[in-house]
Amino acid sequence: MERRLNTIWRLDIQLLNMADREGLGWAMVAVGCLLVIAFGKLPKAFLVGMAVLLGSLVWFKPLVVLAHVLRWWIFLILAMRGGLFVMRRTTVPSSGRVPMSLVALGGMSILSAAWADDARFAILLAGTFLCTLILAFVVAWRLMDSEDFLPYLCQGALVVALALQGLGVLFGLAALITEDPWLIKRTGVETRFSGMTMNANGNGVFAALFWPVVLAAPREYLGRLAWLRWPALAALLICIVFSGSRTAAGVTLMTTILYGLYRYRVGAILATTLVAACGAAILLGTPLEELEGSAVDTVVVRSDSLSDFGGRLERWEMGWEVAQERPLIGHGWGAARTLGEQDTAMALELGRVRYASNLHSAHLSLLVDLGWLGLGLFWLFAAGIVRSGLRILAAPISPENTVSMLFFASTMGLLVDTFVHGGILSAGSPNALLFWFSAALVTKQAQRLGAYAPAQEPAAVADPEALLHPAGP
């Protein structure tokens, strides 16, 4: 029997299949989203595209289907529109320089198709990665020159956080009140809280990444939406605590400390030391037999999974063995997703890898895909992000620096997360877009601070009167 049509490039077939499975209304929603992404104002097109991609995280099936149908088209259309947007503004002087390590990493991802087992599959995934970099370091980079961009960004982060985590909390409350078994299972209110998302860990990590922006965005940037800050913070905190994600808890603590260091300097160090001492005293003073089996252990500590890092050790050993086969340049982009018997030809048709292998480490995935050369380029880029953040951390407090500092905190949270997850490399992942976008914002703001740093004070000019009448006995 002939294989199915290559539906990833046949949007008409995808929309017809969507109308058949989910109803004509959802197919019309897909068409409406595409029209906005293709012809709407670029900031609005970005917002709609991000909202559609967020649909891949939730358990509401029509939104998941919508995200899968439009994902590749969102990247393609926005990247093309972004390129035209930048080309039309060639008269605007260039502000800053994109890190060369990142340019080399993007180029290597495409070139790796030459030595990949399936060149078409490698080009498809590398092309999506390259589109993500273009959206972050070409289009968003230029949009940051607009004075309205940062306020618009803070308002968007607040709305998305409240919509995703806020609705998740409401569904969780509904599950507790109605005791509906289906809703209880979907939201995970009796185990690890996943809210609107399909994964409890993803729910917590996503909330942790939005936490610093919602917590400390300047009030003037939020405008009339400022009153939504407190309900959004409450929803984020509930998702972070009850998701049972140790990564989310660590990221939240780290980002809060980073912002405290920026805002309160020495006071933040003293407060952090005090809180850490109190926490250590409580943990050390609690007998292990009382902790094991408790609600804290079940939801947060999860001591039964500490010995093998939640099953990651076996995956890391498998990835390390594969990486040793081609240690210098790797197996080609996307190889880390197909370490089993995945059908890459089917993946090209569906636009996603079914039952993809997951090494739970962006560093190990890069080592498998691009070898030590590609991983070294990523480490150089990460070191540049840290240097940029430190420059912002030492800069005078201002609304622009504050927002950049908040996104640096989120970027650092995702960098820490790369050791146990590989989301920043996933095709079409909202986490990936958030990481690269935040990294672009931090890099550009740091370059601005370097470009506009005050020059060294000139030597003082001697007072003529002092020369004529020198002081002395």
Secondary structure, 3 states (H helix, E strand, C coil): CCCCCCCCCCHHHHHHHHHHHHCHHHHHHHHHHHHHHHHCCHHHHHHHHHHHHHHHHECCHHHHHHHHHHHHHHHHHHHHHHHHHHHCCCCCCCCCCCCHHHHHHHHHHHHHHHCCCCHHHHHHHHHHHHHHHHHHHHHHHHHCCCCCHHHHHHHHHHHHHHHHHHHHHHHHHHHHHHCCHHHHHHHCCCCCCCCCECCHHHHHHHHHHHHHHHHHCCHHHHHHHHHHHHHHHHHHHHHHHHCCCHHHHHHHHHHHHHHHHHHHCHHHHHHHHHHHHHHHHHHHCCCHHHHCCCHHHHHHHCHHHCCCCCCHHHHHHHHHHHHCCCCCCCCCCCHHHCCCCCCHHHHHHHCCCCCCCCCCCHHHHHHHHHHHHHHHHHHHHHHHHHHHHHHHHCCCCCHHHHHHHHHHHHHHHHHHHCCCCCHHHCCCCHHHHHHHHHHHHHHHHHHHHHHCCCCCCCCCCCCHHHHHCCCCC
